[in-house]
Amino acid sequence: MRRRYIVSGRVQGVGFRQFTAEAGRGLALSGWVRNLANGDVEAEAEGPEAKILEFEKALRQGPSLGRVDSVKVDELPAVGSLPSPFQITR
């Protein structure tokens, strides 16, 4: 399963990318996370459905200094081309 996420709220300058990368690595997912110019954070993750759902739950909570207002989720075809281990990109 592969999904793209756009996370809105107080998600930049609060360790959200590091939090996301650690969650992805901890679940052995492939993927990446980056800041967007509009203040949102974008991530893609690929792996088993149960682990993707656990990852999504973590994104909806976020780090303690952050605040997640919304998470937009898009299903993508799983093709096995995402970076592994999960990484922070620019």
N, C-alpha and C positions, 0 to 999 in steps of 0.2 A: 504494500500500500504506500502511496506517495501523496503528500499534501503540501500545499503552499499556505502560509499564514501571513496575514497582515494584522499586527497588534497595535492598537491605539490606546493612548492614555499617557501617563507619566512613565515612559519606557526608554527614554534616552537620558544618559547621565546618572543612571541608578544601578548600573551593573546588569542590565537586562540581557545584553548579548552574551556576557560571560555565563549568566544563569542559564540561558537557553542552550549554549554549547555544552555546559556541564550536564544538563538534563539529557541532551541528545547522546552524549558519550556514555553516560551512566546506563542508558537503555540500549546501547550498542546500535544506534541508528546512524544511517548515512545522512549527510545534509550540511546546511550552512545557515548562518544568520547574519544580517547586516542592518545598519541604520538607514533610513530613508530621509531624504531632504525635508520632507514635510513633518518630521518628528515621530513618525511611526517606525516600527521595526518589522522587517520581512524575514521569513524563514521558510525553508523547504526541508522536509524530512521524509525518509523512506525506510521502511522496515515492516515487520509483522504488525498486523492490525492492532493487537492488544497493546503493543509497545507504542504505536502511534497515538492511540487513545490516551495512554498514560502521559505521553509527551504533551499532548494538547491540554490535558488537565493542568499540567505544570505551567504551561504558557498562560492559561487563564488566571492562575494565581499570581505568577511573577515573583520577583525578589521582594524582600521586605520593604525596601525603600521605594519601590515602584507602585504604580496603580494602573491596573488594566481596565480600560473602559469597554473595549470591544475586541473581538478576535474574528476576522473574516477568514473563512476556510474554503479552499478550492481543492477539489480532487484532481489529481494528475495521473497520467499513465505511469506505472512503475516500470522503469527501464534499467535500473541499476547503475546510473551514471553519476550519482551524487558523490561528493567527497566523503571519504571514510578514513579516520574518524571524523565526526561532526566538527565543523570549523567555523570560525568567525571570518567573514569576508568584508571587503570595503566597497 
